[in-house]
Amino acid sequence: MSFAVAIDGPAAAGKGTISRAVAAHFGFAHLDTGLLYRAVGAKVLEGADAIEAAEALRAEDLQADNLRTAEVAQAASKVAVIPEVRAALVDFQRAFARRDGGAVLDGRDIGTVICPDAEVKIFVTASAEVRAKRRFLELQAAGSTMSLEAVLADVVARDARDRDRATAPMKPAEGALILDTSEMTIDEAVAAATRAIAARR
C-alpha cells in the first residue's frame, strides 16, 4: 500500500534532514529529488546537454561523489528552470512516490506538481539568514572557503530562481503544513513533522 509524504522548501531549511528522519521513523523509502537536478547539473558541468542528461539519467548517477558541492548546486538550480528537464524527471519521481510501503520525497515542487495527491504535505522554511549560516557551516566543514556573505547571496539568488521560474515555481502546496525551522532545533522540527504524518496514517 502506498503512502506519500511530500516535503518542500528552499535550500538549507532542513527539509532533507527532516525527510530522512521521518522516513526512518516510519520505515518509508526516501528520495531527495534535488539529487536528480544535481546529477543533471554535474553532467552539464562536464559538457553534456541538460535535456539529454535528464532524459538519460540513471539511479546510479545519484551516487556520484561530487553532487554536494556549491558548484554543482548552482548548476542544478540553473537546469531546474528548464521545462524539458523537469518533464524528463517527473515520471521517475511519481513512480517513487507511489511505491509500496510508503515514500517521502523532498524537493521544491513535490506537493504542488509531482505528487499533489500526497497523503501529507509539509513546507519547511526558515529565514534566508538562518539558512545561509547553516549552509556556511556545512561548506566550512567540507573545506570550502566561501564567505558567509557569499553563501547568503547564493541562497537569496537560488530562492529567487526557484520562486520565480515559469515552470513549477517553489511555493507551499494547498493544505500543506508550514514548518518554520528558524527557531527550532532539529529534534523539534522532526517531532512536528512526525506528528503531522502520524495524524494522517
C-alpha positions, 0 to 999 in steps of 0.5 A: 500500500502506498503512502506519500509524504511530500516535503518542500522548501528552499535550500538549507531549511532542513527539509532533507534532514527532516525527510530522512528522519521521518522516513526512518521513523516510519520505515518509508523509502526516501528520495531527495529529488534535488539529487536528480537536478544535481546529477543533471547539473554535474553532467552539464558541468562536464559538457553534456546537454541538460535535456539529454542528461535528464532524459538519460539519467540513471539511479546510479548517477545519484551516487556520484561523489561530487553532487554536494558541492556549491558548484554543482548546486548552482548548476542544478538550480540553473537546469531546474528552470528548464521545462524539458528537464523537469518533464524528463524527471517527473515520471521517475519521481511519481513512480517513487512516490507511489511505491509500496510501503510508503515514500517521502520525497523532498524537493521544491515542487513535490506537493504542488506538481509531482505528487499533489495527491500526497497523503501529507504535505509539509513546507519547511522554511526558515529565514534566508539568514538562518539558512545561509549560516547553516549552509556556511557551516556545512561548506566550512566543514567540507573545506570550502572557503566561501564567505558567509556573505557569499553563501547568503547571496547564493541562497537569496539568488537560488530562492529567487530562481526557484520562486520565480521560474515559469515552470513549477515555481517553489511555493507551499502546496494547498493544505500543506503544513508550514514548518518554520525551522528558524527557531527550532532545533532539529529534534523539534522540527522532526517531532512536528513533522512526525506528528503531522504524518502520524495524524494522517496514517 
